[in-house]
């Protein structure tokens, strides 16, 4: 009788071979998860279980997605400004809900189409937001030597010091005021430069 039930269960699953199907997680084990119903179960091996990214939607609901965002907590990324509004700018980060870059987190005014280097942080309302204040997140121990050619993006300007650049979106660099070509470089500009001092 048990053998017959198992054969019927297997036959039902065989009818689904080669088709996409929505299944429910019914059990988690060390080697993966079982999907289906209490009667029909199929194993999804651990290496096949998709990772999910969590964020909040505009109604403050926790949302999970298997889509890969362009930035995650602890990372830096160059994102495009999709629009601006009363509370800040909205960035394309690869998810349906745009990422807010509040005015107070901008190191320069941004407009639609601009590309900006940002980091992700969790705000007071426990939502993910972007910040252009990335200095603390950049590394200073770069692998570059004098006369190496590098590429980077301007992330901040200073009237006293010059232009701050994130080389490879990872390392902090400074183009001194005397080398900044009359102040033409703006936040978001991509630069090609030669290392004059480490």
PyMOL commands that place a pseudoatom at each C-alpha (Angstrom):
pseudoatom trace, name=CA, resn=UNK, resi=1, chain=A, elem=C, hetatm=0, pos=[0.000, 0.000, 0.000]
pseudoatom trace, name=CA, resn=UNK, resi=2, chain=A, elem=C, hetatm=0, pos=[2.835, 2.449, 0.876]
pseudoatom trace, name=CA, resn=UNK, resi=3, chain=A, elem=C, hetatm=0, pos=[4.666, 1.453, -2.300]
pseudoatom trace, name=CA, resn=UNK, resi=4, chain=A, elem=C, hetatm=0, pos=[1.534, 2.135, -4.367]
pseudoatom trace, name=CA, resn=UNK, resi=5, chain=A, elem=C, hetatm=0, pos=[1.070, 5.619, -2.806]
pseudoatom trace, name=CA, resn=UNK, resi=6, chain=A, elem=C, hetatm=0, pos=[4.724, 6.459, -3.528]
pseudoatom trace, name=CA, resn=UNK, resi=7, chain=A, elem=C, hetatm=0, pos=[4.323, 5.286, -7.157]
pseudoatom trace, name=CA, resn=UNK, resi=8, chain=A, elem=C, hetatm=0, pos=[1.213, 7.510, -7.592]
pseudoatom trace, name=CA, resn=UNK, resi=9, chain=A, elem=C, hetatm=0, pos=[3.043, 10.474, -6.031]
pseudoatom trace, name=CA, resn=UNK, resi=10, chain=A, elem=C, hetatm=0, pos=[5.995, 9.946, -8.398]
pseudoatom trace, name=CA, resn=UNK, resi=11, chain=A, elem=C, hetatm=0, pos=[3.626, 9.708, -11.396]
pseudoatom trace, name=CA, resn=UNK, resi=12, chain=A, elem=C, hetatm=0, pos=[2.038, 13.074, -10.487]
pseudoatom trace, name=CA, resn=UNK, resi=13, chain=A, elem=C, hetatm=0, pos=[5.470, 14.681, -10.317]
pseudoatom trace, name=CA, resn=UNK, resi=14, chain=A, elem=C, hetatm=0, pos=[6.589, 13.074, -13.579]
pseudoatom trace, name=CA, resn=UNK, resi=15, chain=A, elem=C, hetatm=0, pos=[3.653, 14.794, -15.315]
pseudoatom trace, name=CA, resn=UNK, resi=16, chain=A, elem=C, hetatm=0, pos=[5.317, 18.110, -14.310]
pseudoatom trace, name=CA, resn=UNK, resi=17, chain=A, elem=C, hetatm=0, pos=[8.738, 17.282, -15.802]
pseudoatom trace, name=CA, resn=UNK, resi=18, chain=A, elem=C, hetatm=0, pos=[10.033, 20.026, -18.092]
pseudoatom trace, name=CA, resn=UNK, resi=19, chain=A, elem=C, hetatm=0, pos=[7.429, 22.577, -16.926]
pseudoatom trace, name=CA, resn=UNK, resi=20, chain=A, elem=C, hetatm=0, pos=[7.805, 25.639, -14.722]
pseudoatom trace, name=CA, resn=UNK, resi=21, chain=A, elem=C, hetatm=0, pos=[5.738, 25.348, -11.594]
pseudoatom trace, name=CA, resn=UNK, resi=22, chain=A, elem=C, hetatm=0, pos=[5.093, 27.469, -8.496]
pseudoatom trace, name=CA, resn=UNK, resi=23, chain=A, elem=C, hetatm=0, pos=[5.895, 25.403, -5.402]
pseudoatom trace, name=CA, resn=UNK, resi=24, chain=A, elem=C, hetatm=0, pos=[5.791, 26.080, -1.673]
pseudoatom trace, name=CA, resn=UNK, resi=25, chain=A, elem=C, hetatm=0, pos=[8.647, 25.377, 0.733]
pseudoatom trace, name=CA, resn=UNK, resi=26, chain=A, elem=C, hetatm=0, pos=[7.406, 22.548, 2.973]
pseudoatom trace, name=CA, resn=UNK, resi=27, chain=A, elem=C, hetatm=0, pos=[10.589, 21.503, 4.772]
pseudoatom trace, name=CA, resn=UNK, resi=28, chain=A, elem=C, hetatm=0, pos=[14.168, 22.706, 5.236]
pseudoatom trace, name=CA, resn=UNK, resi=29, chain=A, elem=C, hetatm=0, pos=[17.005, 20.205, 5.644]
pseudoatom trace, name=CA, resn=UNK, resi=30, chain=A, elem=C, hetatm=0, pos=[20.817, 20.450, 5.789]
pseudoatom trace, name=CA, resn=UNK, resi=31, chain=A, elem=C, hetatm=0, pos=[21.175, 19.553, 2.124]
pseudoatom trace, name=CA, resn=UNK, resi=32, chain=A, elem=C, hetatm=0, pos=[18.444, 21.818, 0.711]
pseudoatom trace, name=CA, resn=UNK, resi=33, chain=A, elem=C, hetatm=0, pos=[14.707, 22.412, 0.866]
pseudoatom trace, name=CA, resn=UNK, resi=34, chain=A, elem=C, hetatm=0, pos=[11.707, 20.331, -0.054]
pseudoatom trace, name=CA, resn=UNK, resi=35, chain=A, elem=C, hetatm=0, pos=[9.079, 22.006, -2.238]
pseudoatom trace, name=CA, resn=UNK, resi=36, chain=A, elem=C, hetatm=0, pos=[5.501, 21.014, -2.975]
pseudoatom trace, name=CA, resn=UNK, resi=37, chain=A, elem=C, hetatm=0, pos=[2.690, 19.857, -0.677]
pseudoatom trace, name=CA, resn=UNK, resi=38, chain=A, elem=C, hetatm=0, pos=[2.523, 17.410, 2.213]
pseudoatom trace, name=CA, resn=UNK, resi=39, chain=A, elem=C, hetatm=0, pos=[1.687, 14.663, -0.320]
pseudoatom trace, name=CA, resn=UNK, resi=40, chain=A, elem=C, hetatm=0, pos=[4.022, 15.709, -3.168]
pseudoatom trace, name=CA, resn=UNK, resi=41, chain=A, elem=C, hetatm=0, pos=[7.555, 16.801, -2.393]
pseudoatom trace, name=CA, resn=UNK, resi=42, chain=A, elem=C, hetatm=0, pos=[10.600, 17.452, -4.518]
pseudoatom trace, name=CA, resn=UNK, resi=43, chain=A, elem=C, hetatm=0, pos=[14.110, 18.351, -3.306]
pseudoatom trace, name=CA, resn=UNK, resi=44, chain=A, elem=C, hetatm=0, pos=[15.780, 21.609, -4.290]
pseudoatom trace, name=CA, resn=UNK, resi=45, chain=A, elem=C, hetatm=0, pos=[19.476, 20.991, -3.448]
pseudoatom trace, name=CA, resn=UNK, resi=46, chain=A, elem=C, hetatm=0, pos=[21.203, 23.544, -1.220]
pseudoatom trace, name=CA, resn=UNK, resi=47, chain=A, elem=C, hetatm=0, pos=[23.424, 24.824, -4.053]
pseudoatom trace, name=CA, resn=UNK, resi=48, chain=A, elem=C, hetatm=0, pos=[20.288, 25.593, -6.118]
pseudoatom trace, name=CA, resn=UNK, resi=49, chain=A, elem=C, hetatm=0, pos=[18.433, 27.508, -3.382]
pseudoatom trace, name=CA, resn=UNK, resi=50, chain=A, elem=C, hetatm=0, pos=[18.403, 31.158, -4.510]
pseudoatom trace, name=CA, resn=UNK, resi=51, chain=A, elem=C, hetatm=0, pos=[19.655, 33.874, -2.213]
pseudoatom trace, name=CA, resn=UNK, resi=52, chain=A, elem=C, hetatm=0, pos=[17.146, 36.613, -1.517]
pseudoatom trace, name=CA, resn=UNK, resi=53, chain=A, elem=C, hetatm=0, pos=[17.665, 40.328, -0.922]
pseudoatom trace, name=CA, resn=UNK, resi=54, chain=A, elem=C, hetatm=0, pos=[15.457, 42.090, 1.660]
pseudoatom trace, name=CA, resn=UNK, resi=55, chain=A, elem=C, hetatm=0, pos=[14.224, 45.677, 1.468]
pseudoatom trace, name=CA, resn=UNK, resi=56, chain=A, elem=C, hetatm=0, pos=[11.110, 47.675, 2.378]
pseudoatom trace, name=CA, resn=UNK, resi=57, chain=A, elem=C, hetatm=0, pos=[8.549, 48.943, -0.090]
pseudoatom trace, name=CA, resn=UNK, resi=58, chain=A, elem=C, hetatm=0, pos=[6.851, 52.352, 0.067]
pseudoatom trace, name=CA, resn=UNK, resi=59, chain=A, elem=C, hetatm=0, pos=[4.197, 50.917, 2.407]
pseudoatom trace, name=CA, resn=UNK, resi=60, chain=A, elem=C, hetatm=0, pos=[6.947, 49.814, 4.826]
pseudoatom trace, name=CA, resn=UNK, resi=61, chain=A, elem=C, hetatm=0, pos=[6.365, 46.110, 4.119]
pseudoatom trace, name=CA, resn=UNK, resi=62, chain=A, elem=C, hetatm=0, pos=[9.403, 43.851, 4.170]
pseudoatom trace, name=CA, resn=UNK, resi=63, chain=A, elem=C, hetatm=0, pos=[9.980, 42.548, 0.623]
pseudoatom trace, name=CA, resn=UNK, resi=64, chain=A, elem=C, hetatm=0, pos=[12.185, 39.659, -0.499]
pseudoatom trace, name=CA, resn=UNK, resi=65, chain=A, elem=C, hetatm=0, pos=[13.482, 39.360, -4.043]
pseudoatom trace, name=CA, resn=UNK, resi=66, chain=A, elem=C, hetatm=0, pos=[15.767, 37.043, -5.931]
pseudoatom trace, name=CA, resn=UNK, resi=67, chain=A, elem=C, hetatm=0, pos=[16.686, 39.936, -8.252]
pseudoatom trace, name=CA, resn=UNK, resi=68, chain=A, elem=C, hetatm=0, pos=[20.286, 41.069, -7.847]
pseudoatom trace, name=CA, resn=UNK, resi=69, chain=A, elem=C, hetatm=0, pos=[20.491, 44.724, -6.736]
pseudoatom trace, name=CA, resn=UNK, resi=70, chain=A, elem=C, hetatm=0, pos=[23.342, 46.877, -8.073]
pseudoatom trace, name=CA, resn=UNK, resi=71, chain=A, elem=C, hetatm=0, pos=[24.468, 47.611, -4.486]
pseudoatom trace, name=CA, resn=UNK, resi=72, chain=A, elem=C, hetatm=0, pos=[24.204, 45.895, -1.105]
pseudoatom trace, name=CA, resn=UNK, resi=73, chain=A, elem=C, hetatm=0, pos=[24.944, 47.028, 2.435]
pseudoatom trace, name=CA, resn=UNK, resi=74, chain=A, elem=C, hetatm=0, pos=[28.683, 47.558, 2.910]
pseudoatom trace, name=CA, resn=UNK, resi=75, chain=A, elem=C, hetatm=0, pos=[29.366, 48.103, -0.806]
pseudoatom trace, name=CA, resn=UNK, resi=76, chain=A, elem=C, hetatm=0, pos=[29.966, 51.137, -2.990]
pseudoatom trace, name=CA, resn=UNK, resi=77, chain=A, elem=C, hetatm=0, pos=[28.499, 51.491, -6.469]
pseudoatom trace, name=CA, resn=UNK, resi=78, chain=A, elem=C, hetatm=0, pos=[27.992, 54.075, -9.190]
pseudoatom trace, name=CA, resn=UNK, resi=79, chain=A, elem=C, hetatm=0, pos=[24.243, 54.464, -9.715]
pseudoatom trace, name=CA, resn=UNK, resi=80, chain=A, elem=C, hetatm=0, pos=[22.214, 56.604, -12.119]
pseudoatom trace, name=CA, resn=UNK, resi=81, chain=A, elem=C, hetatm=0, pos=[19.785, 59.266, -10.904]
pseudoatom trace, name=CA, resn=UNK, resi=82, chain=A, elem=C, hetatm=0, pos=[16.350, 58.378, -12.321]
pseudoatom trace, name=CA, resn=UNK, resi=83, chain=A, elem=C, hetatm=0, pos=[14.519, 61.376, -10.901]
pseudoatom trace, name=CA, resn=UNK, resi=84, chain=A, elem=C, hetatm=0, pos=[14.527, 64.047, -8.218]
pseudoatom trace, name=CA, resn=UNK, resi=85, chain=A, elem=C, hetatm=0, pos=[11.770, 65.062, -5.835]
pseudoatom trace, name=CA, resn=UNK, resi=86, chain=A, elem=C, hetatm=0, pos=[10.903, 66.989, -2.681]
pseudoatom trace, name=CA, resn=UNK, resi=87, chain=A, elem=C, hetatm=0, pos=[12.903, 64.709, -0.366]
pseudoatom trace, name=CA, resn=UNK, resi=88, chain=A, elem=C, hetatm=0, pos=[15.908, 63.927, -2.551]
pseudoatom trace, name=CA, resn=UNK, resi=89, chain=A, elem=C, hetatm=0, pos=[16.956, 61.979, -5.612]
pseudoatom trace, name=CA, resn=UNK, resi=90, chain=A, elem=C, hetatm=0, pos=[15.876, 58.507, -6.680]
pseudoatom trace, name=CA, resn=UNK, resi=91, chain=A, elem=C, hetatm=0, pos=[18.489, 56.093, -7.982]
pseudoatom trace, name=CA, resn=UNK, resi=92, chain=A, elem=C, hetatm=0, pos=[18.245, 53.054, -10.237]
pseudoatom trace, name=CA, resn=UNK, resi=93, chain=A, elem=C, hetatm=0, pos=[19.593, 50.141, -8.214]
pseudoatom trace, name=CA, resn=UNK, resi=94, chain=A, elem=C, hetatm=0, pos=[18.097, 47.329, -10.268]
pseudoatom trace, name=CA, resn=UNK, resi=95, chain=A, elem=C, hetatm=0, pos=[14.929, 46.797, -8.192]
pseudoatom trace, name=CA, resn=UNK, resi=96, chain=A, elem=C, hetatm=0, pos=[11.339, 47.928, -8.909]
pseudoatom trace, name=CA, resn=UNK, resi=97, chain=A, elem=C, hetatm=0, pos=[11.349, 50.522, -6.105]
pseudoatom trace, name=CA, resn=UNK, resi=98, chain=A, elem=C, hetatm=0, pos=[13.982, 53.219, -6.701]
pseudoatom trace, name=CA, resn=UNK, resi=99, chain=A, elem=C, hetatm=0, pos=[16.582, 53.918, -3.998]
pseudoatom trace, name=CA, resn=UNK, resi=100, chain=A, elem=C, hetatm=0, pos=[16.252, 57.241, -2.147]
pseudoatom trace, name=CA, resn=UNK, resi=101, chain=A, elem=C, hetatm=0, pos=[19.277, 59.531, -1.920]
pseudoatom trace, name=CA, resn=UNK, resi=102, chain=A, elem=C, hetatm=0, pos=[18.102, 62.136, 0.630]
pseudoatom trace, name=CA, resn=UNK, resi=103, chain=A, elem=C, hetatm=0, pos=[19.204, 65.757, 0.183]
pseudoatom trace, name=CA, resn=UNK, resi=104, chain=A, elem=C, hetatm=0, pos=[21.164, 65.622, 3.468]
pseudoatom trace, name=CA, resn=UNK, resi=105, chain=A, elem=C, hetatm=0, pos=[23.230, 62.709, 2.092]
pseudoatom trace, name=CA, resn=UNK, resi=106, chain=A, elem=C, hetatm=0, pos=[24.243, 64.500, -1.124]
pseudoatom trace, name=CA, resn=UNK, resi=107, chain=A, elem=C, hetatm=0, pos=[27.703, 66.056, -1.382]
pseudoatom trace, name=CA, resn=UNK, resi=108, chain=A, elem=C, hetatm=0, pos=[26.574, 68.007, -4.467]
pseudoatom trace, name=CA, resn=UNK, resi=109, chain=A, elem=C, hetatm=0, pos=[23.249, 68.716, -6.143]
pseudoatom trace, name=CA, resn=UNK, resi=110, chain=A, elem=C, hetatm=0, pos=[22.315, 65.937, -8.546]
pseudoatom trace, name=CA, resn=UNK, resi=111, chain=A, elem=C, hetatm=0, pos=[19.936, 65.832, -11.482]
pseudoatom trace, name=CA, resn=UNK, resi=112, chain=A, elem=C, hetatm=0, pos=[18.255, 63.203, -13.636]
pseudoatom trace, name=CA, resn=UNK, resi=113, chain=A, elem=C, hetatm=0, pos=[20.813, 61.195, -15.613]
pseudoatom trace, name=CA, resn=UNK, resi=114, chain=A, elem=C, hetatm=0, pos=[23.764, 61.940, -13.297]
pseudoatom trace, name=CA, resn=UNK, resi=115, chain=A, elem=C, hetatm=0, pos=[25.916, 59.057, -12.168]
pseudoatom trace, name=CA, resn=UNK, resi=116, chain=A, elem=C, hetatm=0, pos=[26.974, 59.146, -8.525]
pseudoatom trace, name=CA, resn=UNK, resi=117, chain=A, elem=C, hetatm=0, pos=[29.092, 56.984, -6.262]
pseudoatom trace, name=CA, resn=UNK, resi=118, chain=A, elem=C, hetatm=0, pos=[27.043, 55.928, -3.254]
pseudoatom trace, name=CA, resn=UNK, resi=119, chain=A, elem=C, hetatm=0, pos=[26.988, 53.586, -0.295]
pseudoatom trace, name=CA, resn=UNK, resi=120, chain=A, elem=C, hetatm=0, pos=[23.917, 51.982, 1.231]
pseudoatom trace, name=CA, resn=UNK, resi=121, chain=A, elem=C, hetatm=0, pos=[22.783, 52.621, 4.811]
pseudoatom trace, name=CA, resn=UNK, resi=122, chain=A, elem=C, hetatm=0, pos=[19.726, 51.932, 6.988]
pseudoatom trace, name=CA, resn=UNK, resi=123, chain=A, elem=C, hetatm=0, pos=[17.912, 55.143, 7.977]
pseudoatom trace, name=CA, resn=UNK, resi=124, chain=A, elem=C, hetatm=0, pos=[15.930, 55.933, 11.172]
pseudoatom trace, name=CA, resn=UNK, resi=125, chain=A, elem=C, hetatm=0, pos=[12.754, 54.418, 9.713]
pseudoatom trace, name=CA, resn=UNK, resi=126, chain=A, elem=C, hetatm=0, pos=[14.689, 51.198, 8.988]
pseudoatom trace, name=CA, resn=UNK, resi=127, chain=A, elem=C, hetatm=0, pos=[14.627, 51.644, 5.224]
pseudoatom trace, name=CA, resn=UNK, resi=128, chain=A, elem=C, hetatm=0, pos=[17.594, 51.329, 2.900]
pseudoatom trace, name=CA, resn=UNK, resi=129, chain=A, elem=C, hetatm=0, pos=[18.848, 54.670, 1.553]
pseudoatom trace, name=CA, resn=UNK, resi=130, chain=A, elem=C, hetatm=0, pos=[21.888, 55.903, -0.362]
pseudoatom trace, name=CA, resn=UNK, resi=131, chain=A, elem=C, hetatm=0, pos=[24.573, 58.336, 0.722]
pseudoatom trace, name=CA, resn=UNK, resi=132, chain=A, elem=C, hetatm=0, pos=[27.198, 60.154, -1.301]
pseudoatom trace, name=CA, resn=UNK, resi=133, chain=A, elem=C, hetatm=0, pos=[29.252, 60.605, 1.898]
pseudoatom trace, name=CA, resn=UNK, resi=134, chain=A, elem=C, hetatm=0, pos=[31.524, 57.676, 1.107]
pseudoatom trace, name=CA, resn=UNK, resi=135, chain=A, elem=C, hetatm=0, pos=[34.931, 58.832, 2.408]
pseudoatom trace, name=CA, resn=UNK, resi=136, chain=A, elem=C, hetatm=0, pos=[34.766, 56.576, 5.498]
pseudoatom trace, name=CA, resn=UNK, resi=137, chain=A, elem=C, hetatm=0, pos=[33.991, 53.555, 3.311]
pseudoatom trace, name=CA, resn=UNK, resi=138, chain=A, elem=C, hetatm=0, pos=[36.950, 53.992, 0.958]
pseudoatom trace, name=CA, resn=UNK, resi=139, chain=A, elem=C, hetatm=0, pos=[40.277, 52.272, 1.515]
pseudoatom trace, name=CA, resn=UNK, resi=140, chain=A, elem=C, hetatm=0, pos=[43.597, 54.119, 1.607]
pseudoatom trace, name=CA, resn=UNK, resi=141, chain=A, elem=C, hetatm=0, pos=[45.996, 51.193, 1.139]
pseudoatom trace, name=CA, resn=UNK, resi=142, chain=A, elem=C, hetatm=0, pos=[45.801, 51.001, -2.644]
pseudoatom trace, name=CA, resn=UNK, resi=143, chain=A, elem=C, hetatm=0, pos=[48.023, 48.719, -4.735]
pseudoatom trace, name=CA, resn=UNK, resi=144, chain=A, elem=C, hetatm=0, pos=[49.074, 51.610, -6.989]
pseudoatom trace, name=CA, resn=UNK, resi=145, chain=A, elem=C, hetatm=0, pos=[52.551, 53.115, -7.289]
pseudoatom trace, name=CA, resn=UNK, resi=146, chain=A, elem=C, hetatm=0, pos=[53.892, 56.435, -8.550]
pseudoatom trace, name=CA, resn=UNK, resi=147, chain=A, elem=C, hetatm=0, pos=[53.253, 56.927, -12.305]
pseudoatom trace, name=CA, resn=UNK, resi=148, chain=A, elem=C, hetatm=0, pos=[50.499, 54.253, -12.464]
pseudoatom trace, name=CA, resn=UNK, resi=149, chain=A, elem=C, hetatm=0, pos=[47.481, 55.294, -14.527]
pseudoatom trace, name=CA, resn=UNK, resi=150, chain=A, elem=C, hetatm=0, pos=[44.132, 54.995, -12.739]
pseudoatom trace, name=CA, resn=UNK, resi=151, chain=A, elem=C, hetatm=0, pos=[40.444, 55.659, -13.326]
pseudoatom trace, name=CA, resn=UNK, resi=152, chain=A, elem=C, hetatm=0, pos=[37.954, 56.924, -10.799]
pseudoatom trace, name=CA, resn=UNK, resi=153, chain=A, elem=C, hetatm=0, pos=[34.898, 59.013, -10.100]
pseudoatom trace, name=CA, resn=UNK, resi=154, chain=A, elem=C, hetatm=0, pos=[34.736, 62.364, -8.324]
pseudoatom trace, name=CA, resn=UNK, resi=155, chain=A, elem=C, hetatm=0, pos=[32.753, 61.945, -5.101]
pseudoatom trace, name=CA, resn=UNK, resi=156, chain=A, elem=C, hetatm=0, pos=[33.410, 65.280, -3.377]
pseudoatom trace, name=CA, resn=UNK, resi=157, chain=A, elem=C, hetatm=0, pos=[34.958, 68.728, -3.947]
pseudoatom trace, name=CA, resn=UNK, resi=158, chain=A, elem=C, hetatm=0, pos=[36.717, 70.917, -1.413]
pseudoatom trace, name=CA, resn=UNK, resi=159, chain=A, elem=C, hetatm=0, pos=[37.600, 74.582, -1.874]
pseudoatom trace, name=CA, resn=UNK, resi=160, chain=A, elem=C, hetatm=0, pos=[40.587, 74.066, 0.446]
pseudoatom trace, name=CA, resn=UNK, resi=161, chain=A, elem=C, hetatm=0, pos=[41.994, 70.732, -0.714]
pseudoatom trace, name=CA, resn=UNK, resi=162, chain=A, elem=C, hetatm=0, pos=[40.839, 69.970, -4.260]
pseudoatom trace, name=CA, resn=UNK, resi=163, chain=A, elem=C, hetatm=0, pos=[38.841, 67.092, -5.717]
pseudoatom trace, name=CA, resn=UNK, resi=164, chain=A, elem=C, hetatm=0, pos=[38.311, 63.761, -3.975]
pseudoatom trace, name=CA, resn=UNK, resi=165, chain=A, elem=C, hetatm=0, pos=[38.221, 60.745, -6.278]
pseudoatom trace, name=CA, resn=UNK, resi=166, chain=A, elem=C, hetatm=0, pos=[37.269, 57.129, -5.644]
pseudoatom trace, name=CA, resn=UNK, resi=167, chain=A, elem=C, hetatm=0, pos=[39.732, 55.084, -7.705]
pseudoatom trace, name=CA, resn=UNK, resi=168, chain=A, elem=C, hetatm=0, pos=[38.126, 51.848, -8.901]
pseudoatom trace, name=CA, resn=UNK, resi=169, chain=A, elem=C, hetatm=0, pos=[35.152, 52.809, -6.650]
pseudoatom trace, name=CA, resn=UNK, resi=170, chain=A, elem=C, hetatm=0, pos=[37.295, 51.508, -3.794]
pseudoatom trace, name=CA, resn=UNK, resi=171, chain=A, elem=C, hetatm=0, pos=[40.331, 53.662, -2.955]
pseudoatom trace, name=CA, resn=UNK, resi=172, chain=A, elem=C, hetatm=0, pos=[40.398, 57.246, -1.736]
pseudoatom trace, name=CA, resn=UNK, resi=173, chain=A, elem=C, hetatm=0, pos=[42.488, 59.692, -3.770]
pseudoatom trace, name=CA, resn=UNK, resi=174, chain=A, elem=C, hetatm=0, pos=[42.920, 63.443, -3.965]
pseudoatom trace, name=CA, resn=UNK, resi=175, chain=A, elem=C, hetatm=0, pos=[43.550, 65.664, -6.950]
pseudoatom trace, name=CA, resn=UNK, resi=176, chain=A, elem=C, hetatm=0, pos=[45.135, 68.668, -5.213]
pseudoatom trace, name=CA, resn=UNK, resi=177, chain=A, elem=C, hetatm=0, pos=[43.599, 72.064, -5.823]
pseudoatom trace, name=CA, resn=UNK, resi=178, chain=A, elem=C, hetatm=0, pos=[46.597, 73.155, -7.944]
pseudoatom trace, name=CA, resn=UNK, resi=179, chain=A, elem=C, hetatm=0, pos=[46.134, 70.070, -10.199]
pseudoatom trace, name=CA, resn=UNK, resi=180, chain=A, elem=C, hetatm=0, pos=[42.318, 70.246, -10.473]
pseudoatom trace, name=CA, resn=UNK, resi=181, chain=A, elem=C, hetatm=0, pos=[42.305, 72.272, -13.720]
pseudoatom trace, name=CA, resn=UNK, resi=182, chain=A, elem=C, hetatm=0, pos=[40.534, 75.414, -12.572]
pseudoatom trace, name=CA, resn=UNK, resi=183, chain=A, elem=C, hetatm=0, pos=[37.683, 73.674, -10.790]
pseudoatom trace, name=CA, resn=UNK, resi=184, chain=A, elem=C, hetatm=0, pos=[36.074, 72.132, -13.868]
pseudoatom trace, name=CA, resn=UNK, resi=185, chain=A, elem=C, hetatm=0, pos=[35.769, 68.684, -12.281]
pseudoatom trace, name=CA, resn=UNK, resi=186, chain=A, elem=C, hetatm=0, pos=[32.352, 68.079, -10.713]
pseudoatom trace, name=CA, resn=UNK, resi=187, chain=A, elem=C, hetatm=0, pos=[30.911, 65.352, -8.481]
pseudoatom trace, name=CA, resn=UNK, resi=188, chain=A, elem=C, hetatm=0, pos=[30.085, 62.379, -10.698]
pseudoatom trace, name=CA, resn=UNK, resi=189, chain=A, elem=C, hetatm=0, pos=[32.747, 63.133, -13.321]
pseudoatom trace, name=CA, resn=UNK, resi=190, chain=A, elem=C, hetatm=0, pos=[34.872, 60.171, -14.362]
pseudoatom trace, name=CA, resn=UNK, resi=191, chain=A, elem=C, hetatm=0, pos=[38.588, 60.876, -14.449]
pseudoatom trace, name=CA, resn=UNK, resi=192, chain=A, elem=C, hetatm=0, pos=[41.699, 59.271, -15.888]
pseudoatom trace, name=CA, resn=UNK, resi=193, chain=A, elem=C, hetatm=0, pos=[44.732, 60.238, -13.842]
pseudoatom trace, name=CA, resn=UNK, resi=194, chain=A, elem=C, hetatm=0, pos=[48.371, 59.458, -13.143]
pseudoatom trace, name=CA, resn=UNK, resi=195, chain=A, elem=C, hetatm=0, pos=[49.509, 58.749, -9.594]
pseudoatom trace, name=CA, resn=UNK, resi=196, chain=A, elem=C, hetatm=0, pos=[52.029, 61.410, -8.566]
pseudoatom trace, name=CA, resn=UNK, resi=197, chain=A, elem=C, hetatm=0, pos=[52.397, 60.372, -4.929]
pseudoatom trace, name=CA, resn=UNK, resi=198, chain=A, elem=C, hetatm=0, pos=[51.246, 57.559, -2.657]
for i in range(1, 198): cmd.bond("trace and resi %d" % i, "trace and resi %d" % (i + 1))
show_as sticks, trace
zoom trace
